Amino acid sequence: MFEERLKNLPEQPGVYIMKNELGEIIYVGKAINLKNRVRQYFKGGNHPPKVRVMVSNISDFEYIITNSELEALILECNLIKKYKPKYNILLKDDKQYPFIKVTLNEEYPRVFVTRRYEKDGSKYFGPFTDVSAVKETINLIRKLFKLRTCRKSLKYGVEVDRPCLNYHINRCLAPCTGKVDVIEYRQIIDEVIKLLQGKYDELIKILEEKMYDESSKLNFEKAAEYRDQINSIKKIQEKQRIISSYLEDEDVIAYAKDDEGMSFEVFFIRNGKLLGRENFYFEDVNEDAVSQFIVQFYEEREFIPKEILLSNEIPEVNIIESYLTSKRGSKVTVKVPKRGEKSEIIELAKKNAYEALRNIRNKIQEEKLKTEFVLYELKRVLDLDILPKRIEAYDISNIQGTDSVGGMVVFENGKPNKKQYRRFKIKTVIGADDFNSMAEIVERRFKRGLKEIKNLLDGENGLEDGKFSIFPDLILLDGGELQVKAVKRVLEEMGLVIPICGMVKDDKHKTKALFYEGREIVLDRHSYLYRFISAVQEEVHRFAISYHRGLKAKNTLSSILDDIPEIGKKRKMALLKHFNSIEEIKKASIDELLKVDGMNEKAALSIYNYFNNNNL
């Protein structure tokens, strides 16, 4: 069906975007040659199962030409983050791993944990994946080496402050007094660096010499301190695992896959030691999964090592290297080692990736069986005609009867489908009337659904226009008999027959029972069904109340903006969209305010003056 369009594709680098019949973006890919790459999908041939499924769902495609392969790579990454396509890898874990930082650019260096890696003359160790281990190391360093923890600017011979509590409990040398010798302090820092580098034997040897020296001088208390330091360091040494004396700073990336998904294992090796590991799992992966994972993994990272080891060859590795090199600011090499120590480490990472995949597969199967059991149990308990594969739950939120709102959450096959969640402002009910408010939002939801179905049958709308046209197998309401009666009356008037069940809470606002067909069914608190109903009730409550709080905050912000000259409805909405809070607007400079859509200099000055007491 795309023959003519495929013939006219450009033979240039770029990004292609695949869409389904609803107009949703289901895949984003990059290509050195758009014409060759996109045509491959529709030629048939020996595609993997996931690719065949994806191609069967493609109803349209678009493309964007770029100036280079590197531009295509970056654009692909940005579009994946923006649209979250079904068949792309989407790395949700974008956290920054912690480092231990030694501020060598200061006269009296500090040692602390940070998640930012900067080229500021400091020395960094990490990244570490085990935060508790980092805290343990920092606590040990502070206990053993008596370094300062304050952020004051200190200089030898200059008394900045009186010694703090840390000095009096023998945890700090108090360089703030200006009397601590800089060379002696630096020697302590050198010992800390040896500890962080894993040069335990060398550090232990230095400390032993100091211990014997103090002992010979009959300074037994000081000698005992050195002895305790040595024992603590030996304990750390036992925990550390030396991978290789040959390796320095490398990340090792291996993967395992089956017909259902893919597991990535990342080893962080620093100075020959395995500092940590991370595992990532993805379903519905495509053939570009590995390169997409690498780009997304390092996109948000502060630190990129000079060498990355992979378990398998990937296409266009030179583009990946160029991208990582530009982010690091110096050469990054991506290798697939075939022999030697590096190859052995790759095999170890591979083994872990396969083990993780096996564990994930078992866990998914257990969850699937548990979910199926819960739905069948719900069907049995309520004596339903069909399995409730789609469940809609409703709740009302208000504070002292004002600004009432409603929330609708959707569970499909026992799992929340957040794309289907909907919010409602209560329009016809005044005050704290949960029963009629519940009836209102359910009536509006199903009237909209019936209208969409009619338009669809009449050919006026397509599938992509139907946001309410799929009806549930079961309705759950946060409440009991009165809520159920109010909603049941609405559905009967509309000619709809859908089972309605109330979720009843106890005096402590915890899930207690289900109210269905005039009777209360008490749930066993230890059962899977109880946990499921409780999770649904908590989720719909969270969704409704978060909408209410957000709406109230916006209204508060809106009312403040109403008092500012030159700020009308359009500019007020633009400000609300551009800034997240009143505090952000208060802190904004005139230049930042001018970046808001529709803002001119007079209006920006008016806002700035209002929040800064007319002092420019």
ZIMO-V82366 format. One record per pair of residues at least 4 apart in sequence whose C-alpha atoms are under 6 Angstrom apart, sorted by the first residue. I is the first residue (numbers start at 1). J is the second residue. D is the distance in Angstrom with one decimal. If there is no record, write none. Layout:
((I,J,D) (I,J,D))
//
This chain:
((2,6,5.9) (9,35,4.8) (10,35,5.6) (11,33,4.9) (11,34,5.6) (11,35,5.2) (12,33,4.8) (12,34,5.8) (13,31,5.5) (13,32,4.2) (13,33,5.0) (13,34,5.9) (13,66,5.7) (13,69,5.7) (14,30,5.8) (14,31,5.6) (14,64,5.5) (14,65,4.3) (14,66,4.7) (14,72,5.0) (15,29,5.6) (15,30,4.4) (15,63,5.5) (15,64,5.2) (15,72,5.8) (16,28,5.9) (16,29,5.4) (16,62,5.7) (16,63,4.2) (17,27,6.0) (17,28,4.7) (17,61,5.4) (17,62,5.0) (17,63,5.9) (18,25,5.8) (18,26,5.8) (18,27,5.1) (18,61,4.5) (19,23,5.5) (19,24,5.3) (19,25,4.4) (19,26,5.5) (19,58,5.5) (19,59,5.9) (19,60,5.2) (19,61,5.7) (20,24,5.6) (20,57,5.5) (20,58,4.8) (20,59,4.9) (21,59,5.2) (22,464,4.4) (25,85,5.7) (26,85,4.4) (26,86,5.0) (26,87,5.9) (27,85,5.2) (27,87,5.4) (27,88,5.8) (30,72,5.8) (32,69,5.9) (34,38,5.9) (47,51,6.0) (66,72,5.9) (70,319,5.9) (72,76,6.0) (79,83,6.0) (80,84,5.1) (87,284,5.5) (87,285,5.9) (96,115,5.8) (97,115,6.0) (97,127,5.5) (97,128,5.9) (98,114,5.6) (98,115,4.5) (98,127,5.5) (98,128,5.6) (99,113,5.7) (99,114,5.3) (99,115,5.9) (99,125,5.5) (99,126,4.8) (99,127,5.0) (100,112,5.7) (100,113,4.7) (100,124,5.7) (100,125,5.1) (101,111,5.6) (101,112,5.5) (101,123,5.8) (101,124,4.7) (102,110,5.7) (102,111,4.6) (102,122,5.6) (102,123,5.1) (103,109,4.8) (103,110,5.4) (103,122,4.5) (104,109,5.4) (104,122,4.9) (105,121,5.4) (105,122,5.9) (117,302,5.2) (128,275,5.8) (128,276,5.8) (129,276,5.2) (141,145,5.7) (142,146,5.5) (146,171,4.7) (146,172,4.2) (146,173,5.9) (147,172,5.3) (148,172,5.5) (156,178,4.6) (157,178,4.3) (158,178,4.6) (159,176,5.8) (159,177,4.4) (159,178,4.7) (160,176,5.3) (161,176,5.6) (163,167,5.9) (163,174,5.6) (166,171,4.8) (166,172,5.3) (167,171,5.5) (167,172,4.5) (167,174,5.8) (175,180,5.1) (193,197,6.0) (194,199,5.1) (195,199,5.8) (195,200,5.9) (200,204,5.9) (204,208,6.0) (204,230,5.9) (211,223,4.5) (211,226,5.4) (214,219,5.1) (214,223,5.3) (215,219,5.5) (215,220,5.4) (215,223,5.6) (241,273,5.9) (242,272,6.0) (242,273,4.6) (243,272,5.5) (243,273,5.3) (244,272,4.8) (245,272,5.2) (247,272,4.9) (248,270,5.5) (248,271,4.3) (248,272,5.2) (249,269,5.7) (249,270,4.5) (249,271,5.9) (249,305,5.9) (250,269,5.2) (250,305,5.7) (250,307,5.2) (250,308,5.6) (251,267,5.6) (251,268,4.9) (251,269,6.0) (251,308,5.0) (252,266,5.5) (252,267,4.9) (252,308,5.9) (252,309,4.7) (253,265,5.8) (253,266,4.7) (253,310,5.0) (254,264,5.8) (254,265,5.3) (254,310,5.9) (254,311,4.8) (254,349,5.7) (254,350,5.2) (255,263,5.5) (255,264,4.4) (255,265,6.0) (255,353,5.5) (256,262,5.8) (256,263,5.3) (256,353,5.5) (256,354,5.2) (257,261,5.8) (257,262,4.2) (261,282,5.5) (261,283,4.2) (261,284,5.8) (262,281,5.7) (262,282,5.3) (263,280,5.7) (263,281,4.5) (263,353,5.8) (263,357,5.5) (264,279,5.6) (264,280,5.1) (264,353,5.9) (265,278,6.0) (265,279,4.7) (265,353,5.1) (266,277,5.4) (266,278,5.2) (267,277,4.5) (268,274,5.9) (268,275,5.7) (268,276,5.4) (268,277,6.0) (269,273,5.3) (269,274,4.6) (269,275,5.9) (289,293,6.0) (293,297,5.8) (295,299,5.9) (304,328,5.9) (306,332,4.5) (307,332,5.6) (307,333,4.8) (307,334,6.0) (308,334,4.8) (309,334,5.9) (309,335,5.0) (309,336,5.7) (310,336,5.0) (311,336,5.9) (311,346,5.8) (321,325,5.9) (321,332,6.0) (325,329,5.8) (325,330,5.5) (325,331,5.0) (325,332,5.0) (337,343,5.1) (338,343,5.5) (339,343,5.0) (371,414,5.7) (373,377,6.0) (374,529,5.3) (379,383,5.5) (379,384,5.0) (379,387,5.8) (388,473,4.9) (388,474,5.9) (389,412,5.5) (389,413,4.7) (390,411,5.8) (390,412,4.6) (390,472,5.0) (390,473,5.4) (391,410,5.7) (391,411,5.1) (391,472,5.4) (391,474,5.0) (391,475,5.9) (392,409,5.7) (392,410,4.7) (392,475,5.0) (393,408,5.6) (393,409,5.3) (393,475,5.8) (393,476,4.5) (393,477,5.6) (394,407,5.6) (394,408,4.7) (394,477,5.0) (395,406,5.7) (395,407,5.4) (395,478,5.3) (396,405,5.8) (396,406,4.4) (397,404,5.7) (397,405,5.4) (397,544,5.8) (397,545,5.5) (398,402,5.7) (398,403,6.0) (398,404,4.5) (401,431,4.6) (401,432,4.0) (404,426,5.6) (405,424,5.6) (405,425,4.5) (405,426,5.3) (406,423,5.9) (406,424,4.9) (406,544,5.7) (407,423,4.8) (407,544,4.5) (408,421,5.6) (408,422,5.1) (409,421,4.6) (409,540,5.7) (410,416,5.8) (410,417,5.6) (410,421,6.0) (411,415,5.0) (411,416,4.3) (411,417,5.7) (434,438,5.9) (435,483,4.9) (439,486,5.6) (439,487,4.8) (443,447,6.0) (449,468,4.4) (449,469,4.3) (452,466,5.8) (452,469,5.8) (453,469,5.7) (455,460,5.0) (455,461,5.5) (456,460,5.9) (456,461,5.0) (474,499,5.2) (475,500,4.8) (476,501,4.9) (476,502,5.7) (477,502,4.7) (477,503,5.9) (478,503,5.1) (479,483,5.8) (479,502,5.3) (479,503,5.3) (479,504,5.3) (480,502,4.8) (480,504,5.3) (480,515,5.9) (484,488,5.9) (491,496,5.1) (492,496,5.8) (501,515,5.6) (501,516,5.0) (502,514,5.5) (502,515,4.7) (503,514,4.9) (504,512,5.6) (504,513,5.1) (504,514,5.8) (505,509,5.2) (505,510,5.1) (505,511,4.5) (505,512,4.9) (506,510,5.5) (506,512,5.5) (511,534,5.5) (513,521,5.3) (513,522,4.2) (513,523,5.3) (514,520,5.7) (514,521,5.0) (515,519,5.6) (515,520,4.4) (523,530,5.8) (525,530,5.6) (530,534,6.0) (538,542,6.0) (542,546,5.9) (554,558,5.8) (566,603,5.2) (567,571,5.7) (568,572,6.0) (575,579,5.9) (586,611,5.7) (588,592,5.8) (590,604,5.8) (593,604,5.6) (594,599,5.5) (605,609,5.9) (608,612,6.0) (609,613,5.8) (609,614,4.2))
//
